[in-house]
């Protein structure tokens, strides 16, 4: 510390000595122009002692009153500039100095800043320049050196002009560029370098004026050489003043710049202005030009970048470069770039090929898109998420803009609507997509579609529509909500619809409505109750049957219609139904009406199960079976009656056979004894009377016998047995052997089937028919054909003869009992045979009929049903 | 022939209808069938006769019985059953004479061991033929226990 202080004092002492021995006067002033130092030479030059001037204003002391203000300003300006930047160098100021004795002299002041650590003071050496010689000598020396230097410069034409523009000096560069020798041009006006157009607009003069006005003028423009050829030149003009501020002339520096050079300059300027990193590479991929932005982005300096392979910056650059070599531009390639520190970042590059003298160059604009990329990634992530959410929604979502373009149609929407193409004009939506009104057949008016309404700005709530198209041939019901949404302010509205498939709901609804209608309209009483017996449904028929209205019944216990003695039965049935998991139970029971009447009913109870199969209630269908019961009783009574009447009939038959025949035998017997003992012994008339009486008695006997047979066919049980009818026919023909022989009848017989029949009756049937055929024979030899064929699960039998036949009109009468077509004398018989035949066929569930023409034979047909499986 | 006639067959006719009794007597007489005809008009009497009970202690044992089924008090089929159940009487041939041609009646009679069943013909001449046939068969063709 101590030594420092000592050093500092020592330095100041030395500085003072130097200052006091200095050839020039030295003053130091503070920022207020107040004198803080004043050396010995200053005392000698101005006549003021150091002690006298300290604290006084310098300008007041040494400058005549008329220059004082200007001089002080100059100093202040210099001082303030010095305060702003430390680098300012000295400044020479010439002024008129004033001495203590009032004498004035030309002085030159060299001013420089003195940093005191607190403020910037000014130091100034002041010299009396009234003694010219020395100064002028020094001046011409330096001028000569400068002139030599300028004359040897060949790249630039350096021309000195006088204040009017006349050429004063001419250097080597001017000769090479302009083509004139010094002798040819000195003394000429510089406007000879300009084109006639420039001269016409007085450009040379304006140029000089601009130089004066702005202190400097620069331009690139056309110039004319001595040989008349034009060239592009860069021209800088500076005005030159003498030490008194008088215009001495102009320094005109001209540089020849060819087109390439000029383009280059422009190019460089543009490169620097570009917001992107610009990298120009040659065909080898080496960087030959970069701008400052490249340094900023990649972290390399310009020197490091030049000559570097572009791959160092953008690894994939060459890959993308290749296809674009052929002069086409390519924009917006997104690649990754590497900084000097090895970090990666996303860039977008644009390549532009440049044809130059050096061959094909590629200009690459590189933009750091880290932020944009981040934004884009976020956006696409968001979009993806949005899509995933949309597609995982069970509801369909469609968004369309006002032109009807689908912006969004999610997965559910596609599957629900079957829409798989979306470029359809709004007016054709209903037809192409199959949108229908609720009637399922009318196309939805396009302007009323929920989506269209939403697009118009309306809100749609739970609009039902039916959709049917090629992808949904069965159709589907949709419930649609719609609303307009404003996506961006001022960008207009879009329509959004959100919908769900309500087909199942709709079908259930329809089914329920149908069921309800059926339940209400049916004549069957349908009620339901929950498990504790509370009535929850009661249809119209229930009201009619029981007398309780729906309002009265619902909520009541269903025991109101169950007679007290049937309650237990009901509970047992329900328990069984639930525990045995049966679908329904049906049983007959009794119900009680509001009036207390008892009704016999058939009751069908079904459990009502919920979705998990638990029984939650019971449905009951009650049918009034009063009529059934009545019918049942009637039927029973009828059957009983029938039984009794059959028994009576059997009794009757027995009575007929015994009690009716016995007296008849007595009558006939007695008459015959009379006939035998007294014939021819009296009046011949008596014999005749006895004969008629006997005939009558015998015929009565035959009639009673036939009647008995007929009643027996009607009442006797028939026994169906598998019977070979050929065998039956054999027996019949053998029974009729005698009449066949006597009549010489020809019998033709086809094969007959084996059927389940009563063989006794069938025998009797055949026998009656065949004996009739013999009995009613014509004059010719009888021919009787017996046959059968199977038709429509029936066997059709026939007995055909060539006898006398009968008129077709009698065909029905002949089957009635005791009906005869002929006299007894000609064809004996009681007329009961065909009636018996009819009975026998009917008891086999068949039919019998006859076809005939009078005198041309007759055919009797009868059918026997074939009980399944009994014939093979 | 004379031998047989002299043998004088004992016939028991069980018949309640007097006309039938008359016709039977007439037929037998006109057919010249030698016999001693005993007549009872109901089933109870028939059994008494056969067992020589009551009024019938001195009657002969019949060689053949002509039995009508339609009898008062005791039906012919009951009489038949009792005869055939009686070890002492069962070998006497019983010829059922009935006006019924019903199968059931026929079946029942044979089931009760009737020796034969004949439907009485209404025609008197035929009736006489039947009686002749009975006489020739049972009295000459077959051998009966004595």
Interface residues (C-beta under 8 A of the other chain):
Chain A: X653 X654 X657 X658 X659 X661 X662 X663 X664 X665 X666 X668 X669 X670 X672 X673 X676 X697 X698 X701 X705 X708 X712
Chain B: X17 X19 X20 X23 X26 X30 X70 X98 X99 X100 X101 X102 X120 X121 X122 X123 X124 X125 X127
